[in-house]
Amino acid sequence: MRAFSRRAAFFCDVVLFLCALAAFALMMWRELAADLSWERALVCAGGFAAAIVLRIPYLVHELGHVVSGVCAGLRISGVRLGWLFLSRRGVRLSPSEGRAGETMFSLRSERSVHARLYAAALGGPLAGFLAGGALLIVWGVLPAHPALAFFACMAPLFVAESLSELLPAERRAGKTDGLVLQELRTRTGETEVAVRVMTAQLLLARYPQAALPHALLFDVPVVREDSPAFMELLLLQKDALLKEGDAEGAARIEGRIRELEEQ
């Protein structure tokens, strides 16, 4: 499956938001039918607006990545929510970052790396579906109540955000989970470069003096040379060539690194 263009992904996002808006309108109509008061309508609208303003679907999404990543045996390096970045070093603001949300992982084991990352990437959309579905079920089963309506009206946005993240696309904020899952499955693209870099860094941390498998660093499908993952790969390649005694090859890599830094 080919990746969506940014224009196609934006169109799909608009359609999904309109569907979420239509679902919210139906929920509000049901609430009004159950209790003919405009106060109840304001409560429903407040829940929908709070989900958008406070980015609650993104919070649930990243929490899903964190939980699934830990369950898959990965180490959580950091979590970004808009301008807020949380890591073991503390909390900091980074206004220059335009990402709505991002969870960064590092490896604990070199075994089944692709499967572990696949589970972690899938956890975000799955959390949105579970949260949205649970709210709708509870809302449909329990008696009408303003507090229940407030949170239940967030459910359409949870589902829409999860469907949006499953689209295989690269937006301005970065890759969607759908594109990451696709590249993990096919072992191609920038995601595969990142997997090789993470695996190499783990092996070097455990066995500093050992030589890395040549195919791990040099048999890599490079698609984008302007990505941080590719720069890290070049640095690892240079160090590996120096260990092998190939000074000429290491010099070529060093020249390529300078070119990319100038660009």
C-alpha positions as CSV (number, residue, x, y, z in Angstrom):
1,M,0.0,0.0,0.0
2,R,1.4,3.4,-1.0
3,A,1.7,6.2,1.5
4,F,-0.9,8.9,1.3
5,S,0.2,12.3,0.1
6,R,-0.1,15.2,2.5
7,R,-3.1,16.6,0.6
8,A,-4.9,13.2,0.6
9,A,-4.1,12.8,4.3
10,F,-5.5,16.3,5.1
11,F,-8.6,15.5,3.1
12,C,-9.1,12.3,5.1
13,D,-8.6,14.2,8.4
14,V,-11.2,16.7,7.4
15,V,-13.7,13.9,6.5
16,L,-13.0,12.1,9.8
17,F,-13.5,15.3,11.8
18,L,-16.8,16.0,10.1
19,C,-17.9,12.4,10.9
20,A,-16.9,13.0,14.5
21,L,-18.9,16.2,14.5
22,A,-21.9,14.4,13.0
23,A,-21.7,11.7,15.7
24,F,-21.5,14.4,18.4
25,A,-24.6,16.0,17.0
26,L,-26.5,12.7,17.2
27,M,-25.3,12.2,20.8
28,M,-26.4,15.7,21.7
29,W,-29.8,15.1,20.1
30,R,-30.3,12.0,22.2
31,E,-29.4,13.9,25.3
32,L,-31.9,16.6,24.5
33,A,-34.5,14.0,23.8
34,A,-33.9,12.4,27.2
35,D,-33.9,15.7,29.1
36,L,-35.3,18.7,27.3
37,S,-32.8,21.3,28.7
38,W,-30.3,23.4,27.0
39,E,-28.0,23.1,30.0
40,R,-27.5,19.4,29.0
41,A,-26.6,20.6,25.5
42,L,-24.0,23.0,26.9
43,V,-22.5,20.1,28.9
44,C,-22.2,18.0,25.8
45,A,-20.6,20.8,23.8
46,G,-18.2,21.5,26.7
47,G,-17.0,17.9,26.6
48,F,-16.4,18.0,22.9
49,A,-14.7,21.4,23.1
50,A,-12.5,20.3,26.0
51,A,-11.3,17.2,24.1
52,I,-10.2,19.5,21.2
53,V,-8.7,22.4,23.3
54,L,-6.9,20.1,25.9
55,R,-5.9,17.6,23.2
56,I,-7.3,14.7,25.3
57,P,-7.4,12.3,22.3
58,Y,-3.6,12.8,21.9
59,L,-3.0,12.2,25.6
60,V,-4.9,8.9,25.4
61,H,-3.1,8.0,22.2
62,E,0.4,8.6,23.7
63,L,-0.6,6.8,26.9
64,G,-1.5,3.8,24.7
65,H,2.0,4.0,23.2
66,V,3.6,4.1,26.6
67,V,1.6,1.1,28.0
68,S,2.1,-1.0,24.9
69,G,5.8,-0.1,24.7
70,V,6.4,-1.1,28.3
71,C,4.4,-4.4,27.8
72,A,6.5,-5.1,24.6
73,G,9.7,-4.8,26.6
74,L,10.9,-1.4,25.3
75,R,12.3,1.5,27.3
76,I,10.5,4.8,27.2
77,S,13.0,7.6,26.3
78,G,10.5,10.5,26.4
79,V,7.0,11.6,25.6
80,R,6.1,14.8,23.8
81,L,2.6,16.4,24.0
82,G,2.6,19.6,21.9
83,W,5.2,21.9,23.5
84,L,5.5,19.7,26.6
85,F,8.3,17.1,26.7
86,L,8.6,14.6,29.5
87,S,11.6,12.3,30.1
88,R,13.7,10.9,32.9
89,R,15.5,14.2,33.1
90,G,12.3,16.0,33.9
91,V,9.8,18.2,32.1
92,R,10.6,21.0,29.7
93,L,8.9,23.2,27.2
94,S,10.0,23.1,23.5
95,P,7.9,25.6,21.5
96,S,9.9,25.0,18.4
97,E,8.5,21.5,18.1
98,G,5.4,21.2,16.1
99,R,4.4,17.6,16.9
100,A,1.0,17.0,18.4
101,G,2.3,14.0,20.2
102,E,5.2,11.6,20.1
103,T,6.6,8.7,22.2
104,M,10.2,7.8,21.9
105,F,11.5,4.3,22.6
106,S,14.9,2.6,23.1
107,L,15.6,-1.1,23.1
108,R,16.2,-3.4,26.1
109,S,16.9,-6.5,23.9
110,E,18.0,-7.1,20.3
111,R,15.5,-10.0,20.0
112,S,12.2,-9.5,18.0
113,V,12.9,-5.8,17.6
114,H,10.4,-5.3,14.7
115,A,7.6,-7.2,16.6
116,R,8.2,-5.1,19.7
117,L,8.1,-1.8,17.9
118,Y,5.1,-2.9,15.9
119,A,3.2,-3.6,19.1
120,A,4.2,-0.3,20.6
121,A,3.2,1.6,17.4
122,L,-0.2,-0.2,17.3
123,G,-0.9,0.6,21.0
124,G,-1.7,4.3,20.3
125,P,-4.6,3.9,17.9
126,L,-5.8,0.9,19.9
127,A,-6.0,3.0,23.0
128,G,-8.2,5.5,21.2
129,F,-10.5,2.8,19.9
130,L,-10.8,1.2,23.3
131,A,-11.4,4.6,25.1
132,G,-13.9,5.7,22.6
133,G,-15.7,2.4,22.5
134,A,-15.8,2.1,26.3
135,L,-17.3,5.6,26.7
136,L,-20.0,4.9,24.1
137,I,-20.9,1.6,25.7
138,V,-21.1,3.2,29.2
139,W,-23.1,6.1,27.8
140,G,-25.5,3.8,26.1
141,V,-26.1,1.5,29.1
142,L,-26.2,3.8,32.1
143,P,-28.9,6.3,32.8
144,A,-28.4,9.8,31.4
145,H,-26.3,12.1,33.5
146,P,-24.5,15.4,32.8
147,A,-21.0,14.1,33.9
148,L,-21.4,11.0,31.8
149,A,-22.5,13.1,28.8
150,F,-19.5,15.4,29.2
151,F,-17.0,12.6,28.8
152,A,-19.0,10.4,26.4
153,C,-19.1,13.3,23.8
154,M,-15.3,13.0,23.6
155,A,-15.6,9.4,22.1
156,P,-16.1,10.4,18.5
157,L,-12.9,12.4,18.6
158,F,-11.0,9.4,20.1
159,V,-12.2,7.2,17.3
160,A,-11.5,9.8,14.6
161,E,-8.0,10.4,15.8
162,S,-7.2,6.7,15.9
163,L,-8.4,6.2,12.3
164,S,-6.4,9.3,11.2
165,E,-3.2,7.8,12.8
166,L,-3.7,4.5,11.0
167,L,-3.5,6.2,7.6
168,P,-0.1,5.5,6.0
169,A,1.1,9.1,5.6
170,E,3.9,11.5,6.5
171,R,2.5,14.8,7.8
172,R,4.4,18.0,8.7
173,A,4.5,16.7,12.3
174,G,6.0,13.4,11.2
175,K,5.0,9.9,10.3
176,T,1.7,8.5,11.3
177,D,1.5,5.2,13.1
178,G,0.1,3.7,10.0
179,L,3.2,4.5,8.0
180,V,5.4,3.3,10.8
181,L,3.5,0.0,10.9
182,Q,3.8,-0.4,7.1
183,E,7.5,0.3,7.1
184,L,8.0,-2.1,10.1
185,R,6.1,-4.8,8.2
186,T,8.0,-4.4,5.0
187,R,11.3,-3.4,6.7
188,T,11.7,-0.4,4.4
189,G,12.0,3.4,4.7
190,E,13.3,5.6,7.5
191,T,11.7,3.4,10.1
192,E,14.0,0.5,9.1
193,V,17.0,2.8,9.3
194,A,16.0,3.8,12.8
195,V,15.6,0.1,13.8
196,R,19.1,-0.6,12.6
197,V,20.5,2.3,14.5
198,M,18.7,1.4,17.7
199,T,19.9,-2.2,17.4
200,A,23.5,-1.2,16.7
201,Q,23.5,1.3,19.7
202,L,22.2,-1.4,22.0
203,L,24.9,-3.9,20.9
204,L,27.6,-1.4,21.3
205,A,26.4,-0.5,24.8
206,R,26.6,-4.2,25.7
207,Y,29.7,-5.2,23.8
208,P,31.8,-2.1,23.3
209,Q,34.8,-4.0,21.8
210,A,32.8,-6.3,19.5
211,A,32.4,-5.8,15.8
212,L,28.9,-5.2,14.6
213,P,27.5,-7.4,11.8
214,H,28.4,-5.7,8.5
215,A,24.9,-6.1,7.0
216,L,23.3,-4.5,10.1
217,L,24.8,-1.1,9.1
218,F,25.5,-1.3,5.4
219,D,22.7,-3.3,4.0
220,V,20.0,-0.7,4.8
221,P,17.3,0.6,2.4
222,V,17.9,4.4,2.7
223,V,15.1,6.6,1.4
224,R,15.8,9.9,3.1
225,E,19.2,11.2,3.7
226,D,18.0,14.3,5.5
227,S,16.7,12.4,8.5
228,P,18.4,12.2,12.0
229,A,18.3,8.4,11.8
230,F,20.4,8.4,8.6
231,M,23.0,10.8,10.2
232,E,23.3,8.4,13.1
233,L,23.7,5.5,10.7
234,L,26.6,7.3,8.9
235,L,28.3,7.9,12.2
236,L,28.0,4.2,13.1
237,Q,29.2,3.2,9.7
238,K,32.3,5.4,10.0
239,D,33.2,4.0,13.4
240,A,32.7,0.4,12.1
241,L,35.0,1.1,9.1
242,L,37.6,2.5,11.4
243,K,37.5,-0.6,13.6
244,E,37.9,-2.7,10.4
245,G,40.9,-0.7,9.4
246,D,39.3,0.8,6.4
247,A,40.5,4.4,6.8
248,E,39.7,5.3,3.2
249,G,36.0,4.1,3.6
250,A,35.7,6.0,6.9
251,A,37.0,9.2,5.2
252,R,34.4,8.9,2.5
253,I,31.7,8.6,5.1
254,E,33.1,11.6,6.9
255,G,32.9,13.6,3.7
256,R,29.3,12.6,3.3
257,I,28.5,13.7,6.9
258,R,30.1,17.1,6.2
259,E,28.0,17.5,3.0
260,L,24.8,16.8,4.9
261,E,25.7,19.1,7.8
262,E,26.3,21.9,5.3
263,Q,23.0,21.2,3.6
